[in-house]
């Protein structure tokens, strides 16, 4: 049963949203210094540290509910970590983060790496365990049309009809893994152009909700935490996201129950994943379908960001230029 809507995030004006843009910008700039150097752990650590510092300047008391592991895995932003000032007058929010979505992409200079986060009222984001999730994502035309309860080929055909396209005009993004081979072949048989990518599925999921991205549908199995981030973005964009957890073992299933999931095998729709209004913010690290990557022009660094709000369904894009010398960044060790 759908949950009752909560009031808009307070304060729900663009000022708080801009503060979170600064958080992903800081992470993107920090890890961009590691692009192409082949050190994914160092790139991720740089993004984490920059994001943690930036959270200290946001006027909100945040709790990380989707992060990079448990407390004993610090210095990552761990589940349960408190971020931001401790001022009791500031609102309490839950935060899902991926300081560097696509660590391999950054390390090897490939397209699609992002710094990303989602913010909602306390208790409004699904505490997703670190397991896999079957996912499907589409823009507004896919609402009530696409579903994990249909076959991949049927989803292509139904969404093509809803969008007024031929099946041969449909572009579907799928993570390149052997587990998806049969699904890819099925969709190609009905005419879809299936584009494979190597890592980082938040980017193509979000892109389905942006009309100028050229991506119609995302489908496949990937990380569950990333699924919640994508669901937040598509809620803001008026699109559709569904997921179903795919546990690797019984222990992961029990962990999901311990984290509060009463029906661990159920189909998860928007109101299950994001139970109220939210923000979604991302900054490009390398070029991708929704954002350009970080650029350096002489002494200045330019970063491109996307900021979404579900209560107003506004889409804001930012281009920020800053003097790199003003940022507290540690140089990469080659």
GUFINU-280040 format. One line per 2 residues: number of its first residue (from 1); their letters; for each residue x, y, z of N, C-alpha, C. Coordinates in steps of 0.05 Angstrom, whole numbers. Layout:
NUM = a = X,Y,Z,X,Y,Z,X,Y,Z ~ ...
//
This chain:
1 = xx = 17,-24,0,0,0,0,18,25,0 ~ 10,45,-16,26,69,-18,26,84,9
3 = xx = 49,96,15,51,112,39,40,140,34 ~ 29,152,55,19,179,53,43,198,47
5 = xx = 37,218,30,58,238,24,66,254,48 ~ 92,260,50,102,277,71,104,305,61
7 = xx = 106,325,79,109,352,69,135,355,54 ~ 138,376,39,163,381,24,186,384,44
9 = xx = 210,376,34,234,377,51,237,405,61 ~ 242,408,87,244,434,99,273,440,108
11 = xx = 285,463,103,273,483,85,275,473,56 ~ 254,475,41,253,463,14,259,483,-8
13 = xx = 272,505,-1,279,525,-22,305,517,-36 ~ 312,532,-56,335,525,-73,361,529,-58
15 = xx = 361,543,-35,386,548,-20,398,522,-10 ~ 381,505,3,391,480,13,400,461,-10
17 = xx = 385,462,-32,392,445,-54,420,454,-65 ~ 425,480,-66,450,490,-75,473,481,-57
19 = xx = 468,479,-31,488,470,-12,496,441,-19 ~ 477,425,-26,483,397,-33,497,395,-60
21 = xx = 492,414,-78,507,415,-103,537,420,-97 ~ 542,437,-78,570,442,-70,583,417,-59
23 = xx = 568,399,-47,579,374,-36,588,356,-59 ~ 571,352,-79,579,334,-101,601,347,-118
25 = xx = 600,374,-121,621,388,-135,648,382,-123 ~ 649,385,-96,675,381,-82,685,352,-87
27 = xx = 667,332,-85,675,305,-90,685,300,-118 ~ 671,312,-138,678,308,-166,705,320,-172
29 = xx = 710,344,-161,736,357,-166,759,342,-154 ~ 754,332,-129,775,318,-115,783,292,-130
31 = xx = 764,276,-138,771,251,-151,779,255,-180 ~ 773,278,-192,780,282,-220,810,283,-223
33 = xx = 825,289,-202,854,290,-203,866,262,-206 ~ 849,241,-203,857,214,-206,848,201,-232
35 = xx = 835,216,-249,825,205,-274,848,193,-291 ~ 845,168,-299,864,155,-316,889,145,-303
37 = xx = 892,148,-277,916,140,-263,916,111,-255 ~ 892,98,-257,891,69,-251,887,62,-222
39 = xx = 882,82,-205,881,76,-176,852,82,-166 ~ 834,63,-169,806,68,-162,802,73,-132
41 = xx = 817,59,-115,814,63,-86,822,91,-78 ~ 844,101,-89,853,129,-83,833,149,-93
43 = xx = 822,145,-117,802,163,-128,778,164,-110 ~ 769,141,-101,745,139,-84,750,153,-57
45 = xx = 774,148,-45,780,160,-20,781,190,-22 ~ 791,201,-44,792,230,-48,764,241,-49
47 = xx = 746,228,-63,718,237,-65,705,236,-38 ~ 709,214,-23,697,211,4,705,234,22
49 = xx = 731,239,24,741,259,42,731,287,35 ~ 730,293,9,720,319,1,691,322,7
51 = xx = 675,301,3,647,301,8,642,305,38 ~ 657,291,54,653,293,83,659,321,93
53 = xx = 680,333,83,686,361,91,664,380,82 ~ 654,376,58,633,394,47,607,391,63
55 = xx = 600,367,72,576,364,88,576,381,113 ~ 600,387,124,602,403,148,592,431,145
57 = xx = 589,440,120,580,467,114,551,469,107 ~ 537,446,106,509,445,98,491,449,123
59 = xx = 472,467,123,455,472,146,434,451,150 ~ 442,426,154,424,404,158,439,382,173
61 = xx = 425,368,191,436,345,206,430,320,191 ~ 450,309,178,446,286,160,455,260,173
63 = xx = 441,238,165,449,211,172,452,196,146 ~ 475,183,142,480,167,119,464,141,122
65 = xx = 445,136,104,430,111,105,438,92,83 ~ 450,103,62,462,87,41,490,99,36
67 = xx = 510,83,42,537,93,39,555,71,29 ~ 580,71,39,600,52,28,608,32,50
69 = xx = 589,20,62,595,-1,82,588,7,110 ~ 599,-9,129,593,-5,157,615,12,170
71 = xx = 611,17,196,629,34,211,658,25,210 ~ 662,-2,211,690,-12,211,704,-10,184
73 = xx = 689,1,164,702,4,138,710,33,133 ~ 709,50,154,718,78,152,747,78,140
75 = xx = 756,98,125,745,125,123,722,129,103 ~ 710,107,93,687,111,75,663,124,91
77 = xx = 645,136,76,621,147,89,603,123,95 ~ 602,115,120,590,90,128,560,93,135
79 = xx = 546,72,134,517,72,141,515,79,170 ~ 498,98,176,495,107,204,512,131,211
81 = xx = 531,139,195,548,162,201,531,188,201 ~ 537,205,220,525,231,222,542,251,208
83 = xx = 530,268,191,545,288,176,531,315,179 ~ 547,336,176,536,363,179,538,374,207
85 = xx = 532,399,211,533,411,238,513,398,257 ~ 519,401,283,501,389,303,481,409,314
87 = xx = 476,430,300,458,451,308,429,439,310 ~ 417,439,333,390,427,336,368,442,320
89 = xx = 374,466,311,355,481,296,354,473,266 ~ 374,458,258,375,449,230,358,424,226
91 = xx = 346,421,202,329,398,197,345,372,197 ~ 332,350,205,344,323,203,336,310,177
93 = xx = 356,300,163,351,287,137,366,261,135 ~ 356,244,118,371,219,111,384,223,83
95 = xx = 408,212,80,423,217,56,433,190,45 ~ 430,187,19,442,165,5,465,177,-11
97 = xx = 489,165,-10,512,176,-24,527,155,-40 ~ 539,164,-61,560,149,-75,580,170,-84
99 = xx = 600,175,-67,619,197,-73,633,194,-100 ~ 637,169,-109,647,164,-136,633,140,-148
101 = xx = 611,145,-162,596,124,-176,611,117,-202 ~ 624,94,-203,641,87,-226,670,91,-220
103 = xx = 680,77,-198,708,80,-191,726,71,-214 ~ 719,48,-226,735,38,-249,734,58,-272
105 = xx = 711,71,-277,709,90,-299,728,113,-294 ~ 730,123,-270,748,145,-264,777,136,-266
107 = xx = 783,113,-255,811,103,-255,822,99,-283 ~ 804,91,-301,813,84,-328,805,106,-349
109 = xx = 795,128,-339,788,150,-357,765,145,-376 ~ 746,128,-367,723,121,-384,700,139,-378
111 = xx = 680,139,-395,657,157,-391,638,147,-370 ~ 623,166,-357,601,159,-340,605,160,-310
113 = xx = 629,169,-301,633,171,-272,620,196,-260 ~ 607,192,-237,592,214,-224,599,215,-194
115 = xx = 595,238,-182,592,241,-153,562,247,-148 ~ 550,231,-131,520,232,-130,510,229,-102
117 = xx = 487,242,-96,473,238,-70,443,243,-74 ~ 428,232,-55,399,238,-53,393,244,-24
119 = xx = 374,262,-19,367,271,7,337,270,11 ~ 327,261,34,299,260,39,294,264,69
121 = xx = 269,267,77,262,268,105,273,244,120 ~ 278,247,145,288,225,162,268,201,160
123 = xx = 278,178,154,262,154,153,248,149,126 ~ 253,166,106,239,164,81,254,150,59
125 = xx = 279,142,63,294,127,42,296,98,51 ~ 293,80,32,297,52,38,326,47,46
127 = xx = 330,33,69,356,25,77,364,0,62 ~ 374,3,38,380,-19,20,406,-33,29
129 = xx = 405,-60,32,429,-74,38,448,-75,14 ~ 473,-81,20,493,-82,-2,491,-108,-16
131 = xx = 471,-110,-33,466,-134,-49,459,-125,-77 ~ 449,-144,-94,441,-137,-121,411,-131,-122
133 = xx = 403,-118,-144,375,-111,-149,369,-113,-178 ~ 347,-126,-185,336,-125,-212,323,-97,-215
135 = xx = 329,-84,-237,319,-56,-240,308,-51,-268 ~ 289,-33,-269,279,-22,-294,274,8,-290
137 = xx = 281,24,-309,278,53,-307,270,65,-334 ~ 252,85,-333,243,99,-357,233,126,-349
139 = xx = 229,144,-369,219,170,-364,189,171,-360 ~ 177,195,-360,149,197,-354,130,180,-372
141 = xx = 138,176,-397,122,160,-415,120,131,-406 ~ 138,122,-388,138,95,-379,122,89,-355
143 = xx = 110,110,-343,94,106,-318,69,90,-325 ~ 65,68,-311,43,50,-317,46,34,-342
145 = xx = 70,35,-354,75,21,-379,96,-1,-375 ~ 119,7,-365,141,-13,-361,140,-24,-333
147 = xx = 149,-49,-331,150,-62,-304,167,-87,-306 ~ 179,-93,-283,195,-118,-281,177,-142,-283
149 = xx = 151,-139,-281,132,-161,-283,127,-168,-312 ~ 137,-153,-331,136,-159,-359,163,-169,-369
151 = xx = 163,-182,-392,188,-190,-404,203,-166,-415 ~ 230,-168,-418,245,-145,-429,234,-137,-457
153 = xx = 228,-157,-474,219,-150,-501,192,-136,-500 ~ 174,-145,-482,148,-132,-480,151,-103,-470
155 = xx = 169,-99,-452,174,-72,-442,183,-53,-465 ~ 201,-63,-482,209,-48,-505,186,-41,-523
157 = xx = 169,-60,-530,147,-56,-548,126,-37,-536 ~ 120,-40,-510,100,-23,-498,110,5,-495
159 = xx = 135,9,-487,146,36,-484,148,49,-511 ~ 156,35,-532,157,46,-559,130,57,-567
161 = xx = 109,42,-561,82,51,-568,74,76,-552 ~ 81,76,-527,75,99,-510,89,124,-519
163 = xx = 113,121,-530,130,144,-538,125,151,-568 ~ 108,136,-581,103,141,-609,127,135,-627
165 = xx = 142,114,-619,166,106,-634,162,78,-646 ~ 179,72,-665,181,44,-675,200,29,-656
167 = xx = 197,3,-652,216,-12,-635,245,-8,-644 ~ 249,-5,-670,276,-1,-680,288,26,-673
169 = xx = 271,44,-662,281,70,-654,287,71,-624 ~ 282,50,-610,286,49,-581,315,44,-574
171 = xx = 326,59,-555,353,56,-545,351,46,-516 ~ 363,23,-511,363,11,-485,391,8,-475
173 = xx = 396,16,-450,423,13,-438,422,-10,-418 ~ 443,-27,-421,445,-51,-405,474,-54,-396
175 = xx = 478,-61,-370,505,-67,-360,516,-91,-373 ~ 540,-89,-383,553,-111,-398,563,-133,-379
177 = xx = 546,-153,-375,552,-175,-358,541,-201,-371 ~ 554,-224,-368,543,-249,-379,514,-254,-370
179 = xx = 507,-246,-346,480,-252,-336,458,-238,-353 ~ 466,-218,-369,447,-204,-385,446,-212,-415
181 = xx = 462,-232,-422,465,-239,-450,438,-247,-463 ~ 423,-264,-449,397,-274,-460,377,-250,-463
183 = xx = 377,-233,-443,359,-210,-443,365,-191,-467 ~ 391,-186,-471,400,-169,-492,391,-180,-519
185 = xx = 395,-206,-523,387,-219,-548,357,-217,-552 ~ 341,-220,-531,312,-219,-533,303,-191,-542
187 = xx = 315,-170,-532,307,-143,-539,317,-136,-567 ~ 340,-146,-575,349,-141,-602,332,-155,-623
189 = xx = 320,-177,-616,302,-191,-635,277,-175,-642 ~ 268,-157,-623,245,-141,-629,254,-114,-641
191 = xx = 280,-110,-646,289,-87,-660,303,-66,-644 ~ 304,-69,-617,316,-48,-600,346,-46,-605
193 = xx = 356,-21,-603,385,-16,-603,395,-18,-574 ~ 408,-40,-567,418,-44,-540,446,-34,-538
195 = xx = 451,-15,-521,478,-4,-517,489,-14,-490 ~ 512,-27,-491,524,-39,-468,545,-20,-455
197 = xx = 545,-19,-429,565,-3,-415,578,-20,-393 ~ 602,-12,-384,618,-29,-367,613,-26,-337
199 = xx = 606,-2,-328,603,3,-299,585,27,-294 ~ 574,29,-270,560,53,-261,533,56,-274
201 = xx = 512,45,-261,485,46,-274,468,69,-265 ~ 476,86,-246,460,109,-238,457,128,-262
203 = xx = 479,132,-276,480,150,-299,459,143,-320 ~ 459,119,-331,438,113,-352,410,111,-341
205 = xx = 407,103,-315,380,103,-303,368,131,-303 ~ 384,150,-293,374,178,-291,370,189,-319
207 = xx = 387,182,-338,385,192,-365,358,185,-379 ~ 346,163,-371,320,156,-383,299,177,-378
209 = xx = 302,192,-356,282,213,-349,288,240,-361 ~ 310,243,-375,318,268,-388,314,266,-418
211 = xx = 296,281,-429,288,277,-457,310,281,-478 ~ 331,296,-471,353,300,-490,375,280,-487
213 = xx = 372,259,-471,394,241,-466,397,220,-488 ~ 375,214,-502,376,194,-523,373,166,-512
215 = xx = 367,162,-486,364,136,-474,335,132,-467 ~ 322,111,-477,294,107,-472,289,89,-448
217 = xx = 306,69,-444,300,49,-424,326,38,-412 ~ 325,33,-386,347,18,-373,335,-7,-360
219 = xx = 349,-29,-363,339,-54,-351,363,-71,-344 ~ 362,-86,-322,384,-104,-315,388,-106,-285
221 = xx = 408,-122,-277,414,-126,-249,440,-112,-241 ~ 438,-96,-220,462,-82,-210,460,-78,-180
223 = xx = 475,-59,-169,475,-55,-140,449,-43,-130 ~ 440,-53,-106,416,-43,-94,418,-15,-84
225 = xx = 441,-7,-71,443,21,-62,440,41,-85 ~ 453,34,-108,451,52,-131,422,53,-141
227 = xx = 407,32,-137,379,32,-144,363,53,-130 ~ 368,57,-104,354,77,-89,361,105,-99
229 = xx = 386,110,-105,395,135,-116,380,141,-142 ~ 379,121,-160,365,125,-185,335,129,-182
231 = xx = 323,115,-162,295,118,-157,289,147,-148 ~ 306,158,-131,302,186,-122,303,205,-146
233 = xx = 322,201,-164,323,219,-188,298,217,-205 ~ 289,192,-210,266,189,-228,240,198,-214
235 = xx = 240,197,-188,216,209,-174,215,239,-180 ~ 239,252,-179,240,280,-185,233,286,-214
237 = xx = 239,268,-232,235,272,-261,208,263,-270 ~ 192,252,-252,165,242,-260,166,216,-276
239 = xx = 189,202,-274,192,177,-288,184,153,-271 ~ 193,130,-279,186,105,-265,212,89,-259
241 = xx = 213,78,-235,234,60,-228,222,37,-211 ~ 229,13,-218,222,-11,-202,246,-27,-196
243 = xx = 246,-41,-173,268,-58,-166,259,-82,-151 ~ 275,-103,-151,270,-127,-135,297,-137,-126
245 = xx = 301,-139,-100,327,-148,-90,334,-176,-99 ~ 359,-179,-106,369,-205,-115,393,-213,-97
247 = xx = 387,-229,-76,406,-236,-56,426,-257,-66 ~ 451,-254,-58,471,-274,-65,471,-298,-47
249 = xx = 459,-294,-23,458,-316,-3,437,-309,18 ~ 431,-329,35,411,-325,56,418,-304,76
251 = xx = 444,-300,80,453,-280,100,445,-252,91 ~ 448,-247,65,440,-221,55,410,-216,57
253 = xx = 394,-237,53,366,-235,56,358,-229,85 ~ 371,-242,104,366,-237,132,374,-209,140
255 = xx = 396,-199,128,404,-172,133,383,-152,124 ~ 371,-157,101,351,-139,91,327,-138,110
257 = xx = 320,-161,121,298,-161,141,306,-146,166 ~ 331,-149,175,341,-135,199,341,-105,194
259 = xx = 344,-97,169,345,-68,163,317,-56,160 ~ 296,-73,164,269,-63,164,252,-70,140
261 = xx = 262,-86,121,246,-94,98,228,-117,105 ~ 202,-111,108,183,-131,117,177,-152,96
263 = xx = 178,-145,70,174,-164,48,199,-164,31 ~ 219,-179,39,245,-177,26,246,-186,-4
265 = xx = 225,-201,-13,225,-210,-40,205,-195,-58 ~ 193,-174,-47,171,-160,-61,182,-142,-83
267 = xx = 165,-136,-102,171,-116,-122,171,-88,-109 ~ 192,-73,-112,195,-47,-99,190,-25,-119
269 = xx = 169,-9,-114,163,14,-131,172,40,-117 ~ 166,62,-130,176,88,-120,169,93,-91
271 = xx = 144,87,-83,135,93,-56,148,75,-36 ~ 160,53,-45,175,35,-27,203,44,-23
273 = xx = 215,56,-44,243,63,-44,248,92,-33 ~ 230,110,-40,232,138,-32,204,146,-23
275 = xx = 200,147,4,173,151,15,168,180,21 ~ 169,197,1,164,226,6,181,242,-13
277 = xx = 181,268,-9,196,286,-26,226,283,-22 ~ 241,289,-42,270,285,-41,285,305,-59
279 = xx = 311,307,-54,329,320,-73,347,299,-85 ~ 356,304,-110,376,287,-123,397,306,-135
281 = xx = 422,301,-129,444,318,-139,466,301,-150 ~ 477,309,-173,500,294,-184,519,314,-198
283 = xx = 544,309,-197,565,324,-211,581,305,-228 ~ 587,313,-253,601,296,-271,631,295,-264
285 = xx = 642,271,-264,671,268,-261,684,264,-288 ~ 673,245,-304,681,242,-332,656,246,-349
287 = xx = 659,251,-374,636,256,-391,617,233,-391 ~ 591,239,-392,570,218,-391,545,227,-405
289 = xx = 524,210,-404,499,217,-418,483,240,-406 ~ 489,247,-380,474,268,-368,490,293,-362
291 = xx = 517,289,-359,534,312,-351,561,310,-364 ~ 574,332,-369,602,333,-377,619,329,-353
293 = xx = 643,320,-358,662,315,-336,677,340,-328 ~ 693,337,-307,709,360,-297,730,369,-317
295 = xx = 732,395,-321,751,407,-340,770,425,-324 ~ 795,427,-333,814,446,-322,822,465,-344
297 = xx = 819,491,-339,827,511,-358,846,530,-343 ~ 872,526,-348,891,543,-333,888,539,-303
299 = xx = 886,560,-288,883,557,-259,855,550,-250 ~ 836,549,-268,808,545,-260,799,517,-267
301 = xx = 781,506,-250,769,480,-254,739,484,-258 ~ 728,471,-278,699,474,-285,686,447,-280
303 = xx = 664,447,-265,649,423,-259,619,427,-266 ~ 606,407,-278,578,409,-286,561,391,-268
305 = xx = 539,402,-259,522,388,-240,492,389,-248 ~ 478,369,-237,449,367,-241,436,367,-214
307 = xx = 415,383,-210,400,384,-185,371,382,-190 ~ 358,362,-176,330,356,-180,315,358,-154
309 = xx = 289,367,-155,271,367,-132,245,354,-139 ~ 236,336,-122,211,322,-128,187,339,-124
311 = xx = 188,358,-104,164,373,-98,157,393,-120 ~ 176,402,-135,171,421,-156,177,410,-184
313 = xx = 189,386,-185,198,373,-210,216,391,-227 ~ 230,409,-214,248,426,-229,274,411,-235
315 = xx = 285,418,-258,311,408,-267,330,431,-269 ~ 351,431,-253,371,453,-254,398,441,-262
317 = xx = 411,455,-280,438,447,-287,457,470,-281 ~ 480,463,-269,499,484,-261,526,479,-275
319 = xx = 539,501,-282,567,500,-290,582,518,-271 ~ 600,507,-256,614,522,-235,644,522,-241
321 = xx = 655,546,-241,684,550,-246,697,560,-220 ~ 718,546,-212,731,554,-187,761,553,-190
323 = xx = 775,569,-173,805,568,-173,813,544,-156 ~ 828,525,-168,835,501,-155,852,506,-130
325 = xx = 868,527,-130,885,534,-107,869,540,-82 ~ 843,546,-85,827,553,-62,815,528,-49
327 = xx = 819,505,-61,806,480,-50,827,464,-34 ~ 819,453,-11,837,438,6,840,409,-5
329 = xx = 855,406,-27,858,380,-39,887,370,-36 ~ 889,344,-31,915,331,-30,922,322,-58
331 = xx = 947,327,-67,954,319,-94,957,289,-96 ~ 949,277,-119,952,248,-123,981,240,-123
333 = xx = 987,217,-112,1014,206,-112,1017,187,-136 ~ 1034,193,-153,1038,177,-178,1059,156,-173
//
